[in-house]
Amino acid sequence: MAPLTRERRKQLTRDHLLASAEHLFLERGFHASSIDDIARAAGFTKGAVYAHFSNKEDVFIALTERRWDEHLARVRNALDTLATPSGDRRSASFVELTRDLLWDDPDWSLLALEFNVYAARNPSAQHRFSERHRVRQSLLATLLARDLAQRGVDPPIAPNALAGVLLAFFNGIALKHTTNPDQGDNEVLAAAIQLIEVALEDTGGRERM
């Protein structure tokens, strides 16, 4: 086996640091975990952490970007797979996918909420997190625009606005499910996705917002 390159070793170290940080954040929370804790859990020095990340915010944002990339890949695959099925089947499949993405790890919903509160009170974190959210919304909008065009659907709102609506709804229902997991969330999710599907195909000659 060929020896690892310097870049590959750096990537493996970074991945290990992120895995250790994720475990700590989910177990203790963002505030209760320090750079020292992350280094200790990963078996590295604090200097090794700072060689890859500027601060704890940087670690968390890297984790959210990785998680978002994984989710976006699943959404892209679902849109490609469900390009032609009937509306009912599409809705049912997206309900299942969304449920898996939002509720597979309730601890992540709590962690995301904790960091959102932190970012709201810290301007530097708020700016960085808001910019990442803008990029995520833009990427989702691109996927939605492609899917709608392939299906010949001219939606009543622009894809970027639609992506914003979806992200806001999904974030809200994920938080609700975290605190009240048995309050009919499956029915709410199914109804919302069905309404969105119907609304997108009902252009009705209205001017796009």
Long-range contacts (C-beta under 8 A, 24 or more apart in sequence): 10-52, 13-44, 13-48, 13-52, 14-52, 16-42, 16-44, 17-42, 17-44, 17-48, 17-49, 17-52, 17-53, 17-59, 18-59, 18-62, 18-63, 18-66, 21-59, 21-60, 21-63, 22-63, 25-60, 25-63, 25-111, 26-105, 26-107, 26-108, 26-111, 29-110, 29-111, 29-114, 30-56, 30-60, 30-111, 30-114, 30-115, 30-118, 31-114, 31-118, 35-59, 57-122, 57-124, 57-125, 57-128, 60-115, 61-128, 61-129, 61-132, 64-112, 64-115, 64-132, 65-132, 67-108, 68-136, 71-101, 72-136, 72-139, 72-140, 72-143, 74-101, 75-101, 75-140, 75-143, 76-143, 79-143, 79-146, 79-147, 83-147, 83-150, 83-151, 87-197, 87-198, 87-201, 90-197, 91-190, 91-193, 91-194, 91-197, 92-190, 94-193, 95-186, 95-189, 95-190, 95-193, 98-170, 98-189, 98-193, 99-186, 99-189, 101-170, 102-170, 102-173, 102-174, 102-177, 103-174, 103-177, 103-181, 103-185, 106-177, 106-178, 106-181, 109-174, 109-175, 109-177, 109-178, 110-178, 112-171, 113-175, 113-178, 133-167, 136-167, 137-163, 137-164, 137-167, 138-163, 140-166, 140-167, 148-200, 153-200, 153-201, 153-203, 154-203, 155-200, 155-203, 155-208, 156-199, 156-200, 156-202, 156-203, 156-204, 156-206, 156-208, 156-209, 157-208, 157-209, 158-208, 158-209, 161-209, 162-200, 165-196, 166-196
